[in-house]
Amino acid sequence: MNIRLKPDTEEWLKSQVAEGRFESIEEAVELLIAEDRLTQRALDSADLSWAQPYIDEGLASVEAGDVIPAEDVHKELLAPLKHPKQR
């Protein structure tokens, strides 16, 4: 199988091999995929039932109209960066 990588990804992989993290690009890809598969398996088997009350609460807030537009939150978060307090 041949896979084309984005140039920056290929360069990153080459640098990882050069630094000795992996013996080859092929090994790097195999190990990174194996790691991702383990992570996905853990996520797939995780019991996330504890989150259901939070999801229900959030959905109820949306239905009630108790929301803040994302643009407003974004502006609020950026405001201190645009107008830093003088010390």
N, C-alpha and C positions, 0 to 999 in steps of 0.2 A: 504494500500500500504506500502510495506517495501522498503527502499532505503538504500543501503550500501554507506557509506561515506569514503573517504580517512581518515586514522587515524589523520592526522594533522588538517583536517577540523572538524572532530568530536571533537577533543580536543579544537579547537578554539571555537566551539559552546558551549561546556561545560563551558569554561572559561567565555563566555559572559553571560551565565545563572548564573554562580556563582557570577559574578560581579553585577547582578541585571538588566542587560540591557534587558533581556527577562525572562519570567516566566518559559519557558521550551524550549527544543530544537525544539519541534513542532511549538511553537509560533514563534521562531526565523526564522525557515524555511519559514513559512507562510508570515511573515512580509517582509523578504528579497525578496521573490518571488514577492510579491505584489509591492514592491518598484521597482524591476527590470521591472515588467510589465508596470508600469507607465512611467519609463524612456524610455522603448522601444516604447510605444505609442507616447511619445513626439518626439522621434527621427523619427518615421514613419510619423508623421504629420508636421515635420519641413520643412520650405521652404528653401532649400539649393541652389536655383537658383543663388544666389549671387556668388557661388563658380565656376559656369560654366566657366567664363572667365579665371580663374586661371588654371582650368583643361585643357582648350583648349591651353593656353600658354605653359603649361608643356608638353602636347602631341606634340605640334609643336617643342619644343626644342629637344625632344627625336627623332622625325623624322629628324631633321636637324643634329643630331649627337652631339648636344651641351649638353653633359652629363659628369658627373664625376663618375667614378666607385665607388661603395659603399666602396670597400676596401681602396681606396685612402682617402675618407672622414674619414673613421674609423681611419686610421693611423694618419691623421692630427689632429683629435680630441684627440687621445691618446698621441701624441708627448709631449705636455707640462707636462703630468703626468709622463712620462718616463724620461724626462730631465728637471726637474724644474730649473728655474733660481735661482742662488744664490743671496741672499740679503745681 
